[in-house]
Amino acid sequence: MRELKYIAETPLNHRKDYGQFFTPMCVARLMVQWVLKDNPETVLDPAFGLGVFYDEAIKTPSGNQVNFIGYEIDRNIFEFLNRNGDSPYLRVINSDYLEAETEKFDGIICNPPYMRFQKFLKRHDILPKIEEKIGKKLIGYSNISSVFLVKSLRELKINGNLAYIMPFEFFNTGYGKEIKKSLLENHLLKQIIIFANEKEIFPEATTTVCVLLCKNDGKKETIKILQIKKIDEIDKISDISKFYQWEIEPSNLPYNKKWTPIISSLFTEQVSPNGFCKLSLYGTFTRGIATGANEFFALKKSKIEQRKLSDNNICKCITKSSQIRKAVFTEHDFNILYNEDKPVYCLDVKDHDNYEIRNYIKEGEKLGYHGRYLTKTRNTWYKIEKRKPAPILFGVFSRGRLKVIRNFTTAINFTCFHSFYPNKFGEQFINKLFVYLLSDIGQEIIKINKRSYGDELDKFEPRDLNDSLCPSQKQFEMLSDEDAEEVISIAQNDHQKAILMSNALIKRLMDSQQCAAPDGNSAALHSAIADLVGWVNKM
């Protein structure tokens, strides 16, 4: 197969640089089926790649002879293919689709590059041109795939069909809001295909993906949802538009809400317990400090001593997630790391005239750290953000259990952790919040807002955590301060025992909530709470 040969001959870094992951033929067939079903005359593939959509299109019967146009920016893959000349009805253009003039097509099909817009080297030059072409501001569109989709929706003819592979996280992100609004207001979105086991179907993907099926017919109708659990299910689908498990009214998918919990609720019966509030009632999660050059800013004991960096120009700092292995982090734990020569300090310049500091900064400039993307935007390139130590740290990425840390040190942290800063009201609930976040029930509820990146890798942004649900003040008052402190004490030596105790405490809270629930509560809600508590009982 061309794909295997290309992968074997092309370095992984090259494919990552272009955000390349390839579409399985069975998925391509479903997408082509949708795009060709109304006999289009012109079909566009904005990210042609190895041409899997074209290969499926020429095998699919159509009432018209289809003129297929593809864009491929990667010269390496373009030359590898050498597809021009295969057919008078195929034209592959070796240039950037985003820079191409806006046209109109009967059908559009695409597996766009998956790449953060910040990594797109020409973004500052090309962004104004794209905005001018499509008539939309793109500030905040943090993934190239979303920019591809915006342009393609603009190019879809009336009654044309579009099929797009998109990262599932797009449903939850800020940059996805305006796209979702356009899809709903213009009645474009007709069906969403979710893959329950994406690693079987998309082994190359670095994120969980879905397929959007759109039609520019202006008809307001329910949005169909299909979940495909196994790859062999795909071959049994003869007409994708008639194969689905659920329908959702567009009004039940508000563009300004996260769609993942709404869609996921169709596949599971998980219901959030009654009376819970947003975690933001108690304070705010904030991303860690982004230095732009961790290797310059992160300092270990040997470097501090070698460079003779004074205490007033450095500060304690957790620079890597792996540095904390227990749920409770103390000054004793910090000192062990420091004496093991781990980078647990950070440059925090206060005395700019200090001789040793000036020398260290000059060396950093010789190595080009001052010219990095983030550092060059600062007035003083080596000045970091001002932060206080956070009492609760939350791991940005996780597989399985979420990493929650009760921090008793004066260390700040880099972006490996999100930092929770309580407000005045929330200060009294810090230990109880930690117990809830440590518990299995708390983690399952928090995970409703997760962003899946494939291979069971989950990610949270600060806003995802702030919007998560947790017990209210009245519910937390059912837990004593002494019980919460005991969990923390146990967690210093026995992580599993601390989790079991936190489960028991949250179970008690849930039992009380269930008994005290108003008569008007639905049976489904009572059942959901009972299921959650029952689940913990099995632990």
C-alpha positions as CSV (number, residue, x, y, z in Angstrom):
1,M,0.0,0.0,0.0
2,R,1.2,3.6,-0.7
3,E,0.5,4.6,2.9
4,L,2.9,1.9,4.4
5,K,5.5,2.7,1.8
6,Y,5.3,6.5,2.5
7,I,5.4,6.0,6.3
8,A,8.4,3.7,5.9
9,E,10.3,6.3,3.7
10,T,9.2,9.5,5.6
11,P,10.6,10.5,9.0
12,L,8.0,10.8,11.8
13,N,9.1,14.4,12.5
14,H,8.3,15.4,8.9
15,R,4.8,13.9,9.2
16,K,4.3,15.7,12.6
17,D,5.5,19.0,11.1
18,Y,2.7,18.8,8.5
19,G,0.1,17.3,10.9
20,Q,-0.3,14.2,8.8
21,F,-2.3,11.2,9.8
22,F,-4.0,9.0,7.2
23,T,-7.6,8.1,6.7
24,P,-8.5,4.4,6.7
25,M,-10.1,3.3,3.4
26,C,-13.3,2.1,5.2
27,V,-13.8,5.6,6.7
28,A,-13.0,7.3,3.4
29,R,-15.6,5.1,1.7
30,L,-18.3,6.4,4.1
31,M,-17.3,10.0,3.6
32,V,-17.2,9.7,-0.2
33,Q,-20.6,8.0,-0.1
34,W,-22.0,11.1,1.6
35,V,-20.2,13.6,-0.7
36,L,-21.2,11.9,-4.0
37,K,-24.8,11.0,-3.1
38,D,-26.2,14.0,-5.0
39,N,-24.1,13.5,-8.1
40,P,-21.7,16.5,-7.8
41,E,-19.7,17.7,-10.8
42,T,-16.8,19.2,-8.7
43,V,-15.3,17.8,-5.6
44,L,-12.5,19.4,-3.5
45,D,-10.0,17.8,-1.2
46,P,-8.2,20.6,0.6
47,A,-5.5,18.2,2.1
48,F,-5.1,15.6,-0.7
49,G,-2.4,13.5,1.1
50,L,-2.0,10.1,-0.5
51,G,-5.3,10.5,-2.4
52,V,-7.4,8.0,-0.5
53,F,-10.7,10.0,-1.0
54,Y,-10.0,10.2,-4.8
55,D,-9.2,6.4,-4.9
56,E,-12.6,5.7,-3.2
57,A,-14.4,8.3,-5.4
58,I,-13.4,6.6,-8.7
59,K,-14.7,3.3,-7.3
60,T,-18.1,4.8,-6.3
61,P,-20.8,5.0,-9.0
62,S,-22.0,8.6,-9.7
63,G,-24.5,10.2,-12.0
64,N,-21.9,12.7,-13.2
65,Q,-18.3,12.6,-14.2
66,V,-16.6,14.1,-11.2
67,N,-13.9,16.7,-11.6
68,F,-11.7,16.2,-8.5
69,I,-9.4,19.0,-7.3
70,G,-6.9,18.5,-4.5
71,Y,-4.4,20.7,-2.6
72,E,-1.2,19.3,-1.1
73,I,1.3,21.7,0.6
74,D,3.9,19.0,1.3
75,R,6.3,18.8,-1.7
76,N,7.6,15.5,-0.4
77,I,4.2,13.8,-0.5
78,F,3.3,15.6,-3.8
79,E,6.4,14.1,-5.5
80,F,5.9,10.7,-3.9
81,L,2.4,10.6,-5.4
82,N,3.0,12.0,-8.8
83,R,-0.7,11.7,-9.4
84,N,-1.2,14.5,-12.0
85,G,-1.7,12.8,-15.4
86,D,-3.5,9.9,-13.9
87,S,-6.8,11.2,-15.2
88,P,-8.1,14.3,-17.0
89,Y,-10.6,14.6,-14.2
90,L,-8.0,14.9,-11.4
91,R,-5.9,18.0,-10.7
92,V,-3.6,18.1,-7.6
93,I,-2.1,21.5,-6.8
94,N,1.1,21.7,-4.8
95,S,0.3,24.7,-2.7
96,D,-1.3,25.8,0.6
97,Y,-5.1,25.5,0.5
98,L,-5.4,28.3,3.0
99,E,-3.7,30.7,0.6
100,A,-5.7,29.7,-2.4
101,E,-8.4,31.9,-3.8
102,T,-11.9,31.1,-2.6
103,E,-14.0,29.1,-5.1
104,K,-17.2,27.1,-5.0
105,F,-17.6,23.3,-5.1
106,D,-20.5,20.8,-5.2
107,G,-18.7,18.6,-2.7
108,I,-15.9,18.9,-0.3
109,I,-14.1,16.1,1.6
110,C,-11.1,16.4,3.9
111,N,-8.9,15.0,6.6
112,P,-7.2,18.3,7.5
113,P,-3.8,18.6,9.1
114,Y,-4.0,18.4,12.9
115,M,-1.6,21.1,14.1
116,R,-1.9,23.9,16.6
117,F,-2.0,27.2,14.7
118,Q,0.8,28.5,16.9
119,K,3.1,26.0,15.3
120,F,2.2,27.1,11.8
121,L,5.3,29.1,10.9
122,K,3.7,31.4,8.3
123,R,0.6,32.2,10.5
124,H,1.4,35.9,11.0
125,D,1.7,36.4,7.2
126,I,-1.2,34.2,6.1
127,L,-3.8,35.0,8.8
128,P,-4.8,38.4,7.4
129,K,-5.1,36.9,3.9
130,I,-7.3,34.0,5.1
131,E,-9.5,36.4,7.1
132,E,-9.9,38.6,4.0
133,K,-10.8,35.6,1.8
134,I,-13.5,34.1,4.1
135,G,-14.7,37.3,5.7
136,K,-14.2,36.0,9.3
137,K,-11.8,36.9,12.1
138,L,-9.8,33.8,13.1
139,I,-8.1,35.0,16.2
140,G,-8.4,32.1,18.7
141,Y,-8.7,29.4,16.2
142,S,-6.0,27.3,17.8
143,N,-5.9,24.4,15.4
144,I,-5.3,24.4,11.7
145,S,-8.1,21.8,11.1
146,S,-10.7,24.4,12.3
147,V,-9.3,27.0,9.9
148,F,-9.6,24.5,7.0
149,L,-13.2,23.8,8.0
150,V,-14.2,27.4,8.1
151,K,-12.8,28.1,4.6
152,S,-14.4,24.9,3.2
153,L,-17.8,25.8,4.6
154,R,-17.5,29.1,2.8
155,E,-16.8,27.3,-0.4
156,L,-19.6,24.8,-0.4
157,K,-22.2,25.4,-3.0
158,I,-26.0,25.5,-2.3
159,N,-27.2,21.9,-1.8
160,G,-23.5,20.7,-1.7
161,N,-22.3,18.0,0.7
162,L,-19.3,18.2,2.9
163,A,-17.5,15.5,5.0
164,Y,-14.7,16.5,7.4
165,I,-12.6,14.6,9.9
166,M,-12.2,16.8,13.0
167,P,-10.6,16.4,16.4
168,F,-13.3,15.6,19.0
169,E,-11.9,18.3,21.3
170,F,-13.2,20.9,18.9
171,F,-16.7,20.4,20.4
172,N,-15.4,21.7,23.8
173,T,-12.9,24.5,22.9
174,G,-13.3,28.2,22.7
175,Y,-12.2,28.3,19.1
176,G,-15.0,25.9,18.2
177,K,-17.8,28.2,19.4
178,E,-18.1,30.3,16.3
179,I,-17.8,27.3,14.0
180,K,-20.6,25.5,15.9
181,K,-22.7,28.7,15.8
182,S,-22.3,28.8,12.0
183,L,-23.1,25.1,11.6
184,L,-26.3,25.5,13.6
185,E,-27.5,28.9,12.4
186,N,-27.1,27.9,8.7
187,H,-28.5,24.4,9.3
188,L,-25.4,22.8,7.8
189,L,-24.7,20.0,10.3
190,K,-26.6,16.9,9.5
191,Q,-24.7,14.1,11.2
192,I,-21.8,13.4,13.6
193,I,-19.9,10.1,13.5
194,I,-18.1,9.2,16.7
195,F,-15.5,6.4,17.0
196,A,-15.6,4.5,20.3
197,N,-12.3,2.8,19.7
198,E,-10.3,5.3,17.6
199,K,-7.0,3.5,18.0
200,E,-8.3,0.5,16.1
201,I,-9.7,2.7,13.3
202,F,-7.2,5.6,13.4
203,P,-3.9,4.1,14.7
204,E,-1.9,7.1,13.5
205,A,-4.1,9.8,15.1
206,T,-2.7,11.7,18.0
207,T,-6.2,12.8,19.1
208,T,-9.7,11.4,19.3
209,V,-11.5,12.2,16.0
210,C,-15.0,12.4,14.7
211,V,-16.5,12.9,11.2
212,L,-18.9,15.9,10.5
213,L,-21.4,15.4,7.6
214,C,-22.8,18.7,6.4
215,K,-25.2,19.8,3.6
216,N,-25.8,23.3,2.5
217,D,-29.6,23.0,2.0
218,G,-30.8,25.4,4.6
219,K,-33.2,22.9,6.1
220,K,-33.6,22.8,9.8
221,E,-33.7,19.2,11.0
222,T,-32.5,17.0,13.8
223,I,-28.8,16.1,13.9
224,K,-28.1,12.4,13.7
225,I,-25.5,10.8,15.9
226,L,-23.7,7.6,15.0
227,Q,-21.3,5.8,17.3
228,I,-19.1,3.2,15.6
229,K,-17.6,0.8,18.1
230,K,-15.6,-1.6,15.9
231,I,-14.0,-1.3,12.5
232,D,-16.0,-4.2,11.0
233,E,-19.2,-2.3,11.6
234,I,-18.3,0.2,8.9
235,D,-18.4,-2.4,6.1
236,K,-22.1,-3.1,7.0
237,I,-23.2,0.5,6.4
238,S,-24.7,0.8,2.9
239,D,-26.2,4.3,3.3
240,I,-24.6,6.5,6.0
241,S,-27.4,9.0,6.0
242,K,-29.8,6.3,7.2
243,F,-27.5,4.6,9.7
244,Y,-27.5,6.3,13.2
245,Q,-28.5,5.5,16.7
246,W,-29.7,8.9,18.0
247,E,-31.1,12.2,16.9
248,I,-30.7,15.6,18.7
249,E,-32.6,18.7,18.1
250,P,-30.3,21.6,17.2
251,S,-31.7,23.6,20.2
252,N,-30.3,20.9,22.5
253,L,-26.8,21.6,21.2
254,P,-26.2,25.3,22.2
255,Y,-23.1,26.6,20.3
256,N,-21.8,28.3,23.5
257,K,-21.9,25.0,25.5
258,K,-19.5,22.1,25.4
259,W,-20.9,19.4,23.2
260,T,-18.8,16.5,24.5
261,P,-20.9,16.0,27.7
262,I,-24.1,16.3,25.7
263,I,-23.1,13.8,23.1
264,S,-21.4,11.5,25.5
265,S,-24.6,11.4,27.6
266,L,-26.2,9.5,24.7
267,F,-23.7,6.7,25.1
268,T,-23.8,6.5,28.9
269,E,-26.4,7.1,31.5
270,Q,-24.2,9.3,33.7
271,V,-26.1,12.1,35.3
272,S,-24.5,14.7,37.6
273,P,-25.8,14.6,41.2
274,N,-28.4,17.0,42.3
275,G,-27.3,20.2,44.1
276,F,-23.8,20.3,42.8
277,C,-22.3,23.7,41.8
278,K,-19.5,24.8,39.5
279,L,-16.1,24.5,40.9
280,S,-15.5,28.1,40.1
281,L,-17.7,29.0,43.1
282,Y,-14.6,28.3,45.3
283,G,-11.9,29.7,43.2
284,T,-10.1,29.5,39.8
285,F,-7.8,27.1,38.0
286,T,-5.1,28.9,36.1
287,R,-2.5,27.4,33.7
288,G,1.0,27.1,35.1
289,I,3.8,29.5,34.1
290,A,4.8,29.4,30.5
291,T,8.5,30.3,30.2
292,G,9.1,29.7,26.5
293,A,12.5,28.2,27.3
294,N,12.3,25.8,30.3
295,E,15.8,24.6,29.8
296,F,17.0,28.2,30.5
297,F,14.6,29.0,33.4
298,A,14.6,25.6,35.2
299,L,17.5,25.4,37.7
300,K,18.9,22.5,39.7
301,K,21.2,22.7,42.7
302,S,24.4,22.1,40.8
303,K,23.7,24.9,38.3
304,I,22.6,27.3,41.0
305,E,25.9,26.7,42.9
306,Q,28.0,26.7,39.7
307,R,26.5,30.0,38.6
308,K,26.4,31.4,42.1
309,L,22.8,32.5,41.7
310,S,21.6,34.2,44.8
311,D,18.3,33.3,46.6
312,N,16.6,36.6,45.7
313,N,16.9,35.8,42.0
314,I,15.5,32.3,42.1
315,C,12.3,30.7,43.4
316,K,11.1,27.2,44.2
317,C,9.2,25.8,41.2
318,I,7.8,22.4,40.0
319,T,9.1,22.2,36.5
320,K,7.9,18.7,35.5
321,S,4.9,16.6,36.4
322,S,7.1,13.6,37.1
323,Q,8.7,15.4,40.0
324,I,5.6,14.8,42.1
325,R,4.7,11.2,42.6
326,K,2.4,11.4,45.7
327,A,-1.0,13.1,46.1
328,V,0.5,15.3,48.9
329,F,3.6,17.4,48.3
330,T,5.5,18.8,51.3
331,E,8.6,20.8,51.9
332,H,10.4,17.6,52.9
333,D,9.5,16.1,49.5
334,F,10.8,19.3,47.8
335,N,14.1,19.2,49.7
336,I,14.6,15.5,48.6
337,L,14.2,16.6,44.9
338,Y,16.5,19.5,45.4
339,N,19.3,17.4,47.0
340,E,18.8,14.8,44.2
341,D,19.8,17.7,41.8
342,K,16.4,17.9,40.1
343,P,15.4,21.2,38.4
344,V,13.1,22.5,41.2
345,Y,14.0,26.1,41.1
346,C,13.2,28.8,38.5
347,L,15.0,31.9,37.5
348,D,13.1,34.9,39.0
349,V,15.2,38.0,38.5
350,K,14.8,40.8,41.0
351,D,18.3,42.2,41.0
352,H,19.0,43.0,37.4
353,D,22.4,44.5,38.2
354,N,23.7,41.3,39.9
355,Y,27.0,40.3,38.2
356,E,26.2,36.5,38.1
357,I,22.7,37.2,36.8
358,R,24.0,39.4,34.0
359,N,26.4,36.7,33.0
360,Y,23.7,34.0,33.0
361,I,21.4,36.2,30.9
362,K,24.1,36.9,28.4
363,E,24.8,33.2,28.0
364,G,21.1,32.6,27.4
365,E,21.1,35.3,24.7
366,K,24.1,33.7,23.1
367,L,22.1,30.4,22.9
368,G,19.1,32.3,21.4
369,Y,16.6,31.9,24.2
370,H,15.7,35.6,24.0
371,G,14.5,35.0,20.4
372,R,12.0,32.2,21.2
373,Y,8.3,32.8,20.3
374,L,7.2,33.6,23.8
375,T,10.3,35.3,25.2
376,K,10.6,37.8,22.4
377,T,7.1,39.1,23.1
378,R,8.1,40.2,26.6
379,N,9.3,43.7,27.5
380,T,12.1,42.0,29.4
381,W,12.6,38.6,27.9
382,Y,13.8,36.8,31.0
383,K,11.0,38.0,33.3
384,I,8.4,35.4,34.2
385,E,4.9,35.8,35.3
386,K,4.2,36.7,39.0
387,R,2.5,33.7,40.7
388,K,1.8,32.6,44.2
389,P,2.1,28.9,45.3
390,A,-1.2,27.1,44.6
391,P,-2.6,24.8,47.3
392,I,-4.0,22.4,44.7
393,L,-2.3,21.3,41.5
394,F,-4.0,19.4,38.7
395,G,-2.1,17.5,36.0
396,V,-2.7,18.9,32.5
397,F,-2.5,15.4,30.8
398,S,-3.5,12.1,32.2
399,R,-4.1,8.5,31.4
400,G,-6.6,6.8,33.7
401,R,-6.6,8.5,37.1
402,L,-6.4,12.3,37.1
403,K,-3.3,13.7,38.9
404,V,-4.4,15.8,41.8
405,I,-1.9,17.2,44.3
406,R,-2.4,18.9,47.7
407,N,0.6,21.3,47.7
408,F,2.0,22.4,51.1
409,T,5.2,24.0,49.7
410,T,6.1,27.5,48.6
411,A,6.8,26.2,45.1
412,I,5.1,27.7,42.1
413,N,4.8,25.6,38.9
414,F,5.3,25.5,35.2
415,T,2.6,24.5,32.7
416,C,2.8,20.8,33.6
417,F,0.2,21.5,36.2
418,H,-2.9,23.8,36.4
419,S,-2.9,25.8,39.7
420,F,-6.0,26.2,41.8
421,Y,-6.3,29.6,43.6
422,P,-9.2,29.7,46.1
423,N,-11.2,32.9,46.6
424,K,-11.9,34.1,50.1
425,F,-15.0,31.9,50.3
426,G,-13.2,28.9,49.0
427,E,-10.2,29.0,51.3
428,Q,-12.1,27.1,54.0
429,F,-12.9,24.3,51.6
430,I,-9.5,23.6,50.2
431,N,-9.0,20.2,51.9
432,K,-12.5,19.1,51.2
433,L,-12.1,20.0,47.5
434,F,-8.9,18.0,47.4
435,V,-10.8,15.0,48.9
436,Y,-13.5,15.3,46.3
437,L,-11.0,15.6,43.4
438,L,-9.1,12.6,44.8
439,S,-12.2,10.4,45.0
440,D,-13.2,8.1,42.2
441,I,-16.7,9.7,41.9
442,G,-15.2,13.2,41.8
443,Q,-12.8,12.1,39.1
444,E,-15.6,10.5,37.0
445,I,-17.6,13.7,37.2
446,I,-14.6,15.9,36.4
447,K,-13.9,13.8,33.3
448,I,-17.1,14.8,31.7
449,N,-15.3,18.0,30.6
450,K,-12.1,16.3,29.4
451,R,-10.6,16.6,26.0
452,S,-9.6,13.3,24.5
453,Y,-6.3,13.1,22.5
454,G,-6.3,9.5,21.5
455,D,-4.6,6.5,23.0
456,E,-6.6,7.2,26.3
457,L,-4.7,10.4,26.8
458,D,-6.9,13.1,28.3
459,K,-6.3,16.8,28.6
460,F,-7.9,19.6,30.6
461,E,-7.7,23.3,30.1
462,P,-8.3,25.6,33.1
463,R,-11.8,26.5,31.9
464,D,-12.7,22.8,31.7
465,L,-11.9,22.4,35.3
466,N,-13.6,25.7,36.4
467,D,-16.8,24.6,34.7
468,S,-16.7,21.2,36.3
469,L,-19.2,20.2,39.0
470,C,-18.5,19.7,42.7
471,P,-20.4,19.6,46.0
472,S,-22.1,22.8,47.2
473,Q,-21.2,24.5,50.4
474,K,-24.1,22.8,52.1
475,Q,-23.0,19.4,50.9
476,F,-19.3,20.0,51.9
477,E,-20.5,20.8,55.4
478,M,-21.5,17.2,55.7
479,L,-17.8,16.4,55.7
480,S,-15.8,17.3,58.8
481,D,-12.4,19.2,58.6
482,E,-10.9,16.4,60.6
483,D,-11.9,13.7,58.1
484,A,-10.4,15.7,55.2
485,E,-7.2,16.2,57.2
486,E,-7.0,12.5,57.9
487,V,-7.3,11.7,54.1
488,I,-4.4,14.1,53.6
489,S,-2.3,12.5,56.3
490,I,-2.9,9.0,54.9
491,A,-2.1,10.2,51.4
492,Q,1.4,11.0,52.3
493,N,2.2,7.4,52.8
494,D,-0.6,5.3,51.3
495,H,-2.2,6.6,48.1
496,Q,-4.7,3.8,47.6
497,K,-5.9,3.9,51.2
498,A,-6.4,7.7,50.8
499,I,-8.5,7.1,47.7
500,L,-10.6,4.5,49.5
501,M,-11.2,6.9,52.4
502,S,-12.1,9.8,50.1
503,N,-14.5,7.4,48.3
504,A,-16.2,6.6,51.6
505,L,-16.5,10.3,52.5
506,I,-18.0,11.2,49.2
507,K,-20.3,8.1,49.3
508,R,-21.6,9.4,52.7
509,L,-22.2,12.8,51.1
510,M,-24.0,11.2,48.2
511,D,-26.1,9.0,50.5
512,S,-27.2,12.1,52.5
513,Q,-28.0,13.9,49.2
514,Q,-30.1,11.1,48.0
515,C,-32.1,10.9,51.2
516,A,-32.6,14.7,51.3
517,A,-33.5,15.1,47.7
518,P,-36.8,17.0,47.1
519,D,-39.8,15.0,46.1
520,G,-39.8,16.6,42.6
521,N,-36.5,15.0,41.6
522,S,-36.7,12.5,38.8
523,A,-36.3,8.8,39.3
524,A,-33.5,8.9,36.7
525,L,-31.5,11.3,38.9
526,H,-32.0,9.2,42.0
527,S,-30.9,6.1,40.0
528,A,-27.8,7.9,38.6
529,I,-26.7,8.9,42.1
530,A,-27.3,5.4,43.4
531,D,-25.3,4.0,40.5
532,L,-22.4,6.2,41.3
533,V,-22.5,5.3,44.9
534,G,-22.9,1.6,44.0
535,W,-19.9,1.8,41.7
536,V,-17.8,3.1,44.6
537,N,-19.1,0.3,46.8
538,K,-17.5,-2.2,44.4
539,M,-14.1,-0.6,44.6
